[in-house]
Amino acid sequence: MSKSSTSNEHALVAIANMRRIRRQRGISTQKLADQITAKGVQISRSTIVNQETRRSETASMTIDQAIGLCRVLDITLDDLIDPALCETCHGGPPSGFTCNTCGRRSRRTNRAVENAVERLVDSDPPPADLAARVIERRNET
């Protein structure tokens, strides 16, 4: 498999995931374009529509577009190009939530859990039983 076909396959998966997540969250193509542009990446509604409907000969997504999209949808690049997404959250639960089906947390939720664990571990004296349970649960994910 050539390098260009691998890149195109990743782009196709990323675009399919973008569309699923966007639709699941009820975000219009115009609103998505506006939010990505607000994050510093210029993209138009027509570009997103063309990507999603594959009107162009070869589907493509720039790195900047992918990063802007991930910031807006609060997902990682791995989530964006992962073809095996959860049917419930499609790899991107809303910010601050955890998917009940796959257990995937939004990045904001992960940060909140990490901060809570640090506070528990750093408290004097640390609540040994509680901290151990929280750390164990964190390691499960």
Secondary structure, DSSP 8 states (H G I E B T S, - for coil): --HHHHHHHHHHHHHHHHHHHHHHTT--HHHHHHHHHHTT----HHHHHHHHHT-SSS----HHHHHHHHHHHT--HHHHH-SS--TTTTT---TT-B-TTT--B-HHHHHHHHHHHHHHHHSSS--HHHHHHHHHHHHH-
